[in-house]
Amino acid sequence: MSRQGSVQEQVEERAIAVETSHGNSVHSYHNSGLSNFITNKTPPDLPSHDRKSRKILMTLPDVVPDAADIPASPYTPRKQSVTSTSTYSQSAQSSPRPDRSSANITIITNVATPKTMMTTMEVNLDTPSSAGTATPDASPWIGGTGLGSTGLGKSGRVIERLMAENDRLRREIKAEITKREELGRAVSTAKPKLEKLEAENARLVNIKGMDDGIIRRRERKIEEMRVELEVERKKREEAERRASEAERDRDETAEVGRKELAMVREEARHASVHAEILQTSHGQLAKEYRQRIAGLNKSLRDLEGQKEEDRKRLARLDVVAGQMRGETERMKKMHSDLIGVWQKFESAKNLEVESIEDGARKMSVGLAEKEEETLKLAEDMVEVMGRMKWVINLDSLERGAHSPPLSPEGDSTQKV
C-alpha cells in the first residue's frame, strides 16, 4: 500500500502544461484542480478570432522501477492503447464570420512491461470566438448537469461535451491506474518468487556445472580404468600363457630329469666297473712312472755333468774374448793411423793435382814423366783404398757384424 500511495502522489504531483498558440499563458495544476483544466472564461488578453490550442500531457511513473528484464508472464499485461477523439465543427449562424470549433482528445495508455508504464493524454482545443463584445456563447458554463445549457452558445456546448469526455477519460485513467496498481501488486508478489526462482536456477546451473565436471572426470576415470582393465586383461592372458608354458616346461623338465636320472644310474654302474679297471691300470701306470722317473734322474745327472763341461768351455771362451778385445784395440789404433795417412795423402794429392794443373798450363814438356808419376800415384791410391777398405772391414768386425778368419802374419806384415 505504501508503494501504491507513492505512485498516486507522483501522479498527482506531475505537472500538466497548458500551452496556448502564442505562449501567453501556461497553467499548472494538481489532481485537486483537474476538473478546472478547461475554464469557461476566455483570457481577456487574447483576441476572440485567434485559435486556442491547449495541450495536456500526463505521464505516469514506473510502477516497478527495479524489476528490469522480467519476461512476459500471466501477471504481465499486454500493451494497451486507448484513443478517443472528438471533433465538433459548426458554422455560427449568428456571427458574420464562420465559427468553427473543434476538440481533439487523445489518451494513450502503454503498458509494455512491469518496468515501463506510461499514460499520455492530449487535449487540443480549437475554439475561435467572434470579434466584438461578449455574446451569449461566452457565458460561463455551469456544472456538467445541463443546468444553464439553454443560454450557452455553440462554444459552451462544445466545452460541455469536452468536459463530459474529460470526465469519461478521467474515469478511464482511474481504471487504468487501478489496473496498474493491481499489476504492481501482482509484480511485487511475483518478484520474490521470481528472485527465488532465479536463485534456484543459478544454484541448479552451478550444480549442473559441477555435475558435468564430475561426470567428465568420472568418464575420464572410467576410460582410464577401461584402459587399465584392458592392460590387466592382456597381462593376465600373458601370465596364463606363461604359466601354461612353465607347466609344460616343468613336465618336460621332469621327464628329462627322470631320463637323465636313469642314465646317471646306468653311468654310475658303468663308472664303478670302469673305476675298478682304472684302479688296476693305475697300479700298472704307477710302476711304469717310477721306472721312468729313475731313468729321468739318471739323465738329469748326465746333463749336470755336461753343464759343468760347458761352464769350463765358457771360461776358455772368455779368455779368447779378452784376447780378441786386445786385438780389436790394436786394430782401432791402426785404423786411426791409416786415417791420418789418408788425410796426408789427400792433402798431398790435392797439392799434386794443383801443381800438375799449373805445370800443364805452363809447360808442355815432361808430360810422359808426369804420366808415369801419375800412374804411380794412382797405384798408391788404389793401394791406400784397399787398406782403407780393410780398416773399414776391421771396424765392422769390431762391432760384431762379421767374424772372418785372421789373415796370416806374412800377409798382414806385407800389407803394413
Phi and psi in degrees as a GROMACS rama.xvg file:
@    title "Ramachandran Plot"
@    xaxis  label "Phi"
@    yaxis  label "Psi"
@TYPE xy
-63.9702  -40.2031  SER-2
-64.202  -42.0837  ARG-3
-64.0656  -40.2908  GLN-4
-63.4764  -41.0177  GLY-5
-64.1794  -38.2413  SER-6
-63.3341  -43.891  VAL-7
-62.7605  -40.9539  GLN-8
-63.9039  -40.592  GLU-9
-64.1405  -38.3554  GLN-10
-63.4262  -42.4921  VAL-11
-69.3185  -31.6386  GLU-12
-85.6328  -4.75201  GLU-13
-64.9183  134.737  ARG-14
-81.9365  136.537  ALA-15
-112.598  114.085  ILE-16
-91.2447  130.607  ALA-17
-111.728  112.41  VAL-18
-115.515  127.523  GLU-19
-86.8338  169.188  THR-20
-65.1746  -30.6141  SER-21
-97.3719  -4.76611  HIS-22
69.5116  28.6074  GLY-23
-83.1377  -29.2957  ASN-24
-138.459  133.955  SER-25
-128.114  123.311  VAL-26
-113.2  131.358  HIS-27
-116.272  141.592  SER-28
-153.357  166.24  TYR-29
-108.658  -175.873  HIS-30
-63.0023  -26.4899  ASN-31
-66.3107  -29.9515  SER-32
-108.09  25.1113  GLY-33
-64.5759  -30.8647  LEU-34
-72.4036  -14.1564  SER-35
-105.223  19.2373  ASN-36
-70.285  -18.8894  PHE-37
-121.306  118.272  ILE-38
-98.2443  165.383  THR-39
-92.2447  9.57536  ASN-40
-117.491  135.671  LYS-41
-86.3514  135.899  THR-42
-56.1495  136.435  PRO-43
-68.9276  -24.1531  PRO-44
-85.2804  -2.89951  ASP-45
-98.3837  139.743  LEU-46
-67.502  148.945  PRO-47
-71.2965  -21.8357  SER-48
-88.1518  -9.0225  HIS-49
-72.8172  151.292  ASP-50
-92.353  130.569  ARG-51
-94.1042  134.709  LYS-52
-128.41  119.225  SER-53
-122.984  135.551  ARG-54
-130.303  125.092  LYS-55
-115.29  124.559  ILE-56
-123.795  119.761  LEU-57
-124.607  125.192  MET-58
-119.752  122.738  THR-59
-82.4259  145.213  LEU-60
-73.855  170.15  PRO-61
-67.5262  132.902  ASP-62
-74.3041  -44.2824  VAL-63
-122.585  86.1928  VAL-64
-70.8243  -19.0288  PRO-65
-103.293  4.22455  ASP-66
-99.1649  68.9853  ALA-67
-85.1989  151.333  ALA-68
57.4953  42.5544  ASP-69
-92.898  122.956  ILE-70
-67.589  161.587  PRO-71
-64.1675  137.645  ALA-72
-144.878  173.702  SER-73
-59.1165  -19.7685  PRO-74
-89.1582  -5.97828  TYR-75
-103.83  113.889  THR-76
-75.8592  161.253  PRO-77
-80.1186  173.437  ARG-78
-65.5483  132.392  LYS-79
-121.799  137.549  GLN-80
-139.099  128.068  SER-81
-125.086  122.901  VAL-82
-128.942  128.815  THR-83
-131.204  126.924  SER-84
-130.379  129.757  THR-85
-131.53  123.192  SER-86
-125.991  130.515  THR-87
-131.09  128.173  TYR-88
-140.27  130.468  SER-89
-153.147  139.529  GLN-90
-82.0117  134.197  SER-91
-75.3887  128.139  ALA-92
-83.4226  -31.8056  GLN-93
-83.2215  -15.5165  SER-94
-95.0979  143.459  SER-95
-67.1382  -27.2083  PRO-96
-101.188  148.432  ARG-97
-63.1002  132.39  PRO-98
-109.487  113.778  ASP-99
-113.121  134.538  ARG-100
-129.733  134.045  SER-101
-140.549  151.483  SER-102
-137.9  131.226  ALA-103
-125.762  114.672  ASN-104
-121.286  124.221  ILE-105
-125.519  126.698  THR-106
-122.577  120.498  ILE-107
-117.416  119.201  ILE-108
-112.315  117.156  THR-109
-121.297  112.54  ASN-110
-122.631  92.845  VAL-111
-86.1208  -48.1377  ALA-112
-139.748  166.902  THR-113
-61.7494  -18.2658  PRO-114
-81.1936  -35.2493  LYS-115
-115.833  115.781  THR-116
-135.217  118.632  MET-117
-137.015  137.741  MET-118
-126.76  127.908  THR-119
-121.919  130.031  THR-120
-125.227  124.829  MET-121
-123.112  129.613  GLU-122
-127.299  118.146  VAL-123
-115.249  127.733  ASN-124
-120.497  127.327  LEU-125
-121.854  101.36  ASP-126
-132.277  76.6408  THR-127
-68.5074  134.487  PRO-128
-104.006  156.153  SER-129
-73.2523  152.469  SER-130
-77.4945  162.227  ALA-131
102.56  -154.631  GLY-132
-78.1045  174.572  THR-133
-66.2278  139.784  ALA-134
-113.122  173.482  THR-135
-64.0276  -20.8441  PRO-136
-67.9598  -24.6336  ASP-137
-92.5621  12.7545  ALA-138
-71.2248  148.309  SER-139
-63.6459  148.601  PRO-140
-90.536  135.468  TRP-141
-112.362  103.362  ILE-142
62.1407  -171.433  GLY-143
-121.05  20.3169  GLY-144
-98.1492  0.587103  THR-145
92.9049  -2.76632  GLY-146
-71.6074  130.362  LEU-147
80.1146  7.32841  GLY-148
-72.9402  -17.2897  SER-149
-70.236  -29.2692  THR-150
-91.6093  3.35326  GLY-151
-88.0278  152.982  LEU-152
-88.3846  -165.321  GLY-153
-66.8815  -37.6702  LYS-154
-63.2457  -40.9248  SER-155
-63.4112  -41.22  GLY-156
-64.3572  -37.9591  ARG-157
-63.1405  -43.1658  VAL-158
-64.1492  -39.2018  ILE-159
-62.2161  -44.3392  GLU-160
-62.2446  -41.6219  ARG-161
-63.3452  -39.1968  LEU-162
-66.2226  -38.9359  MET-163
-63.1222  -42.7093  ALA-164
-62.5633  -37.4343  GLU-165
-64.8286  -41.6939  ASN-166
-60.9925  -43.125  ASP-167
-62.4642  -43.2033  ARG-168
-65.7068  -35.9806  LEU-169
-63.3613  -40.8947  ARG-170
-63.4114  -41.2091  ARG-171
-63.3232  -39.3115  GLU-172
-62.2548  -43.9708  ILE-173
-61.6255  -39.2206  LYS-174
-63.664  -41.0452  ALA-175
-64.8208  -39.8444  GLU-176
-62.6464  -41.2474  ILE-177
-61.5364  -42.8351  THR-178
-61.7048  -40.5654  LYS-179
-65.9699  -38.9933  ARG-180
-62.3288  -44.0047  GLU-181
-62.0365  -40.9442  GLU-182
-63.56  -40.4941  LEU-183
-61.5807  -42.8256  GLY-184
-63.1872  -41.0331  ARG-185
-63.3775  -42.0364  ALA-186
-66.128  -42.7744  VAL-187
-60.9966  -37.7407  SER-188
-68.4352  -39.1581  THR-189
-79.7141  -20.2009  ALA-190
-61.6054  -48.2171  LYS-191
-59.7076  -39.5273  PRO-192
-62.8526  -42.6309  LYS-193
-63.2662  -44.1742  LEU-194
-61.7631  -41.275  GLU-195
-62.8244  -42.9931  LYS-196
-64.6783  -39.153  LEU-197
-63.9281  -44.0668  GLU-198
-61.3824  -43.296  ALA-199
-63.329  -40.4954  GLU-200
-62.5271  -44.7047  ASN-201
-61.0203  -42.298  ALA-202
-63.1008  -42.9826  ARG-203
-66.0474  -37.9097  LEU-204
-62.9493  -42.9113  VAL-205
-62.6003  -44.5644  ASN-206
-62.0933  -41.2385  ILE-207
-61.9289  -42.1269  LYS-208
-60.6964  -44.6398  GLY-209
-64.3281  -41.0935  MET-210
-63.1237  -40.2399  ASP-211
-61.8408  -42.8027  ASP-212
-62.4221  -43.5364  GLY-213
-62.8737  -41.7782  ILE-214
-63.5899  -42.5819  ILE-215
-62.7841  -43.2592  ARG-216
-62.9733  -40.8122  ARG-217
-67.3596  -37.311  ARG-218
-63.7944  -43.2137  GLU-219
-61.5003  -40.7866  ARG-220
-64.0422  -41.6402  LYS-221
-63.1126  -41.9685  ILE-222
-63.6827  -43.0679  GLU-223
-62.3517  -43.2338  GLU-224
-65.7579  -34.4692  MET-225
-64.4013  -42.5324  ARG-226
-64.0165  -44.2238  VAL-227
-62.088  -39.455  GLU-228
-62.6121  -41.5005  LEU-229
-63.3854  -41.942  GLU-230
-63.7951  -44.3471  VAL-231
-63.8415  -37.3777  GLU-232
-62.9704  -43.8164  ARG-233
-63.6205  -40.1191  LYS-234
-62.9993  -42.3835  LYS-235
-63.1376  -44.0776  ARG-236
-61.6384  -41.4621  GLU-237
-64.3605  -40.8712  GLU-238
-65.1162  -41.3847  ALA-239
-63.1942  -40.5715  GLU-240
-63.5237  -43.9057  ARG-241
-64.5727  -38.2801  ARG-242
-64.1101  -42.4767  ALA-243
-64.187  -41.1014  SER-244
-64.764  -40.5753  GLU-245
-64.584  -39.9212  ALA-246
-64.8171  -41.3677  GLU-247
-64.6947  -42.6363  ARG-248
-63.2852  -37.4366  ASP-249
-63.4562  -44.3373  ARG-250
-61.8672  -43.6456  ASP-251
-63.7831  -40.6645  GLU-252
-65  -40.4817  THR-253
-63.2872  -41.485  ALA-254
-63.9127  -43.806  GLU-255
-63.9159  -38.3562  VAL-256
-62.9994  -41.6025  GLY-257
-62.9397  -42.4603  ARG-258
-64.5652  -43.2745  LYS-259
-64.665  -37.5038  GLU-260
-62.6248  -41.2553  LEU-261
-63.9775  -41.9163  ALA-262
-65.2785  -39.2514  MET-263
-64.2512  -41.1176  VAL-264
-62.8858  -42.3618  ARG-265
-64.1793  -41.4558  GLU-266
-66.0296  -35.8157  GLU-267
-63.7229  -39.1934  ALA-268
-64.8609  -45.946  ARG-269
-63.0199  -35.2963  HIS-270
-66.328  -37.9139  ALA-271
-63.8519  -40.9915  SER-272
-65.182  -43.7236  VAL-273
-65.1445  -34.0132  HIS-274
-64.3679  -38.6674  ALA-275
-63.4107  -41.8702  GLU-276
-64.2431  -42.3096  ILE-277
-65.4587  -35.7266  LEU-278
-63.293  -41.0977  GLN-279
-65.1042  -46.2059  THR-280
-67.3064  -30.5789  SER-281
-64.4608  -39.4525  HIS-282
-61.8975  -41.9779  GLY-283
-64.6522  -42.6419  GLN-284
-65.9764  -35.5571  LEU-285
-64.1898  -40.6968  ALA-286
-64.8543  -43.44  LYS-287
-64.145  -40.3772  GLU-288
-65.5205  -37.6324  TYR-289
-63.3928  -40.2244  ARG-290
-64.3893  -41.9255  GLN-291
-64.6317  -38.5482  ARG-292
-63.4831  -39.8104  ILE-293
-63.4156  -41.877  ALA-294
-64.8057  -39.6401  GLY-295
-66.5846  -35.5272  LEU-296
-63.3409  -40.2614  ASN-297
-64.7233  -43.4152  LYS-298
-62.8221  -36.5754  SER-299
-64.4637  -39.6852  LEU-300
-65.0675  -39.4525  ARG-301
-62.727  -40.7794  ASP-302
-66.5837  -33.9536  LEU-303
-65.6883  -37.5533  GLU-304
-64.3971  -44.1679  GLY-305
-62.1737  -35.1116  GLN-306
-64.2692  -39.3943  LYS-307
-64.4456  -43.072  GLU-308
-62.6742  -41.0515  GLU-309
-63.2783  -35.0275  ASP-310
-64.1101  -42.1518  ARG-311
-64.5974  -43.0714  LYS-312
-60.6313  -39.7847  ARG-313
-64.6866  -33.7364  LEU-314
-64.9449  -41.9867  ALA-315
-64.8896  -40.4471  ARG-316
-64.0131  -31.6029  LEU-317
-64.9404  -39.1464  ASP-318
-63.1489  -45.1513  VAL-319
-61.6293  -39.127  VAL-320
-63.7982  -36.1781  ALA-321
-63.8471  -42.9934  GLY-322
-62.2918  -41.3227  GLN-323
-63.9788  -34.8443  MET-324
-65.994  -38.9819  ARG-325
-62.7214  -43.1472  GLY-326
-62.538  -36.979  GLU-327
-65.9667  -38.8564  THR-328
-63.613  -40.914  GLU-329
-64.3349  -39.9525  ARG-330
-66.8934  -35.2005  MET-331
-63.3241  -41.9235  LYS-332
-63.599  -43.4305  LYS-333
-60.9814  -38.7711  MET-334
-63.1009  -41.1084  HIS-335
-65.7587  -37.8827  SER-336
-64.1833  -42.3014  ASP-337
-63.9327  -36.5222  LEU-338
-63.8317  -40.4499  ILE-339
-62.7952  -43.9682  GLY-340
-61.3387  -41.7309  VAL-341
-62.2067  -41.1334  TRP-342
-64.789  -42.2229  GLN-343
-62.3523  -42.3264  LYS-344
-63.2512  -38.212  PHE-345
-65.1678  -42.8454  GLU-346
-67.1119  -41.7214  SER-347
-63.7129  -38.6545  ALA-348
-64.1712  -41.6924  LYS-349
-63.9815  -42.5033  ASN-350
-64.4922  -38.859  LEU-351
-67.1903  -40.3561  GLU-352
-63.8507  -39.9822  VAL-353
-66.043  -42.2304  GLU-354
-66.2184  -34.8172  SER-355
-66.6045  -42.832  ILE-356
-63.0127  -40.5219  GLU-357
-66.2662  -41.5485  ASP-358
-66.0505  -34.6255  GLY-359
-67.4214  -32.4926  ALA-360
-78.5486  -33.9562  ARG-361
-88.3481  -36.5108  LYS-362
-129.234  148.466  MET-363
-113.675  4.86685  SER-364
-104.969  163.445  VAL-365
72.7482  24.2983  GLY-366
-69.7641  -33.5674  LEU-367
-67.359  -42.9667  ALA-368
-63.8413  -39.7021  GLU-369
-65.6959  -34.7745  LYS-370
-66.1059  -40.7165  GLU-371
-63.1049  -44.0067  GLU-372
-62.38  -37.7818  GLU-373
-66.2061  -41.2548  THR-374
-63.3909  -41.2815  LEU-375
-62.7341  -43.5038  LYS-376
-63.0678  -36.1057  LEU-377
-65.9408  -40.7695  ALA-378
-62.964  -42.2396  GLU-379
-60.0722  -39.6018  ASP-380
-65.9464  -39.0002  MET-381
-62.4881  -41.1189  VAL-382
-64.4224  -44.0589  GLU-383
-61.9303  -38.4099  VAL-384
-63.567  -39.0272  MET-385
-62.4779  -43.6138  GLY-386
-62.297  -40.8737  ARG-387
-61.4896  -42.6074  MET-388
-61.1538  -39.1688  LYS-389
-65.0887  -41.2179  TRP-390
-63.2487  -41.778  VAL-391
-62.9905  -37.7423  ILE-392
-64.0202  -37.9925  ASN-393
-63.8136  -40.0185  LEU-394
-60.7973  -41.8337  ASP-395
-67.1956  -36.2021  SER-396
-63.1054  -36.8199  LEU-397
-64.2704  -35.5414  GLU-398
-75.9258  -9.68283  ARG-399
90.2911  15.1054  GLY-400
-71.917  -40.81  ALA-401
-133.589  157.883  HIS-402
-133.316  70.4994  SER-403
-73.107  157.461  PRO-404
-67.3274  150.094  PRO-405
-70.2192  143.714  LEU-406
-74.8772  156.457  SER-407
-64.3467  157.402  PRO-408
-65.0773  -33.1129  GLU-409
-65.4277  -42.9763  GLY-410
-64.7985  -44.7526  ASP-411
-65.075  -37.9983  SER-412
-67.073  -39.6208  THR-413
-64.843  -40.4137  GLN-414
-66.06  -40.7426  LYS-415
